Amino acid sequence: VSNTPFRLYKSSNHEGGISTPLIVHWPEKVKAGSLSRQQGHIVDIMPTLMELAGAKYPEKLNGHDIKPYQGSSFATALDGKTSERGAMYFEHQADRAIIDGEWKLVALKGKAPEYKGKWHLYNLSNDRAEEHDVIDQHPQIAKKLKEKWNTWANENNVFPLDGRGWGARLKSDINYKKESK
């Protein structure tokens, strides 16, 4: 019930798992009682705070190159304006998703036959609860989003997908650390 009306639950890549409100209290900047339905991602928090603080993201640290951040500042949204936001990418225990504008493509590894890694497409502008899979009506949109997700995954070393639970992952990490000493 806690994720109603969204599909599924936390740790899934459906809206019930990834949709979380952000509450901002800043009397000098944010109008009391204001509401924005703009989507964002956790990776947007750092660029927003850096912009608000007037800080510059470093290119190097101790002589080593730092990879550019992937998020987008939502500072203008705090003024009630729309912030530009590109695609948002998700991977969690081999579950995959991309949100780009009004479209969301998601694939879960789950045990239910409707999942098993099969991609599903939703138009979030009129189906935020992800009740109507429209992949058969929009195969080109699904293909484009899948290509974008795969490009992102390759650039960010997401492959091979690892669907083991946290316990198994933690155990293998601990064993790796012991073996590498």
C-alpha positions in Angstrom: 0.0 0.0 0.0 2.9 2.4 0.7 3.7 2.8 -3.0 0.1 3.2 -4.2 -0.8 4.0 -7.0 2.6 3.0 -8.4 3.6 -0.4 -9.7 5.6 -2.8 -7.6 7.8 -1.8 -4.6 11.2 -0.4 -3.5 14.2 -2.2 -5.1 12.3 -2.6 -8.4 12.7 -0.3 -11.4 9.0 0.4 -11.7 7.6 3.6 -10.3 6.8 2.0 -7.0 10.6 1.3 -6.6 12.1 4.5 -7.9 9.6 7.3 -7.4 10.3 9.2 -4.3 9.3 12.7 -3.4 11.8 15.4 -2.7 10.8 17.9 -0.1 12.7 21.2 0.0 12.4 23.8 2.8 14.1 27.0 1.9 12.0 30.0 2.8 14.3 32.5 1.0 14.1 30.6 -2.3 11.2 28.1 -2.5 7.6 29.4 -2.2 5.7 27.8 0.6 3.2 25.2 -0.6 4.6 25.1 -4.1 4.6 21.8 -6.0 6.6 20.6 -9.0 5.9 17.4 -10.8 9.3 17.5 -12.5 11.2 14.2 -12.5 14.7 14.0 -11.3 17.3 11.5 -10.2 19.5 11.1 -7.1 22.5 12.0 -9.3 20.9 15.5 -9.8 21.4 16.5 -6.2 25.1 17.1 -6.3 25.1 19.3 -9.5 22.2 21.3 -8.0 24.0 21.9 -4.7 27.2 22.8 -6.5 25.3 25.3 -8.7 23.6 26.9 -5.7 26.9 27.1 -3.8 28.7 28.5 -6.9 31.2 25.7 -6.7 33.1 24.3 -9.6 33.3 20.5 -10.2 36.9 19.5 -10.2 38.5 17.9 -13.2 41.4 16.4 -11.3 42.0 15.2 -7.7 45.6 14.5 -6.5 46.7 14.5 -10.2 44.0 12.0 -11.3 41.3 12.8 -13.8 37.8 12.7 -12.3 34.9 11.4 -14.4 32.3 14.1 -15.2 29.2 13.8 -13.1 26.1 12.5 -14.9 23.3 14.5 -13.2 21.6 17.7 -14.1 21.0 20.7 -11.8 17.4 21.3 -10.9 18.1 24.7 -9.3 15.7 26.5 -11.7 12.9 24.1 -10.6 13.3 25.6 -7.1 12.2 28.9 -8.6 9.1 27.3 -10.1 10.6 27.0 -13.6 11.3 23.8 -15.6 14.8 22.4 -15.5 16.1 20.6 -18.5 16.6 16.9 -17.8 18.0 14.3 -20.2 17.3 10.6 -20.0 17.6 8.9 -16.6 19.1 5.4 -16.4 18.6 2.7 -13.9 20.1 -0.7 -13.1 19.5 -2.6 -9.9 20.4 -6.3 -9.5 20.0 -6.8 -13.3 16.7 -5.0 -13.5 17.0 -2.2 -16.1 15.1 1.0 -16.9 15.4 4.3 -18.8 13.1 7.3 -18.6 13.4 9.8 -21.4 10.8 12.5 -21.4 7.3 10.9 -21.2 8.6 7.4 -22.1 9.8 4.7 -19.8 11.3 1.4 -20.9 11.8 -1.2 -18.1 12.9 -4.9 -17.9 12.9 -6.9 -14.7 14.6 -10.3 -14.2 11.8 -11.5 -11.9 10.3 -15.0 -11.7 6.9 -14.1 -13.1 6.5 -15.0 -16.8 5.7 -11.4 -17.8 9.2 -10.4 -16.7 12.1 -12.7 -17.3 14.1 -9.8 -18.8 11.4 -8.8 -21.3 11.2 -5.0 -22.0 8.0 -3.1 -21.3 7.2 0.4 -22.5 5.0 3.0 -20.7 3.9 6.5 -21.5 4.3 8.2 -18.1 2.5 11.3 -19.2 -0.8 9.5 -19.2 0.0 6.2 -17.3 2.2 7.1 -14.3 1.1 3.9 -12.6 2.5 1.8 -15.5 -0.7 -0.2 -16.1 -0.6 -0.3 -19.9 2.4 -1.7 -21.7 2.5 0.0 -25.1 5.6 -1.7 -26.5 3.6 -3.3 -29.3 2.2 0.0 -30.4 5.5 1.9 -30.3 8.3 -0.6 -31.2 10.6 2.2 -32.6 10.5 4.2 -29.4 11.3 1.0 -27.5 14.2 0.2 -29.8 15.6 3.7 -29.5 15.4 3.7 -25.7 16.9 0.2 -25.5 19.8 1.4 -27.6 20.3 4.4 -25.4 20.2 2.2 -22.3 22.8 -0.2 -23.7 25.1 2.7 -24.7 24.9 4.1 -21.2 25.4 0.6 -19.7 28.5 0.0 -21.8 30.0 3.5 -21.0 29.4 2.9 -17.3 30.6 -0.7 -17.0 27.2 -2.1 -16.1 27.8 -5.4 -17.9 27.8 -8.2 -17.1 24.5 -7.8 -15.3 24.6 -9.3 -11.8 21.2 -10.4 -10.5 22.4 -11.9 -7.3 21.0 -10.5 -4.1 22.9 -8.2 -1.8 24.0 -11.0 0.5 25.7 -12.9 -2.3 27.3 -9.8 -3.7 28.6 -8.7 -0.3 30.0 -12.2 0.3 31.9 -12.2 -3.0 33.2 -8.7 -2.3 34.5 -9.7 1.1 36.2 -12.8 -0.4 37.7 -10.7 -3.2 39.2 -8.3 -0.6 40.6 -11.2 1.4 42.2 -12.8 -1.6 43.7 -9.6 -2.9 45.7 -8.9 0.3 
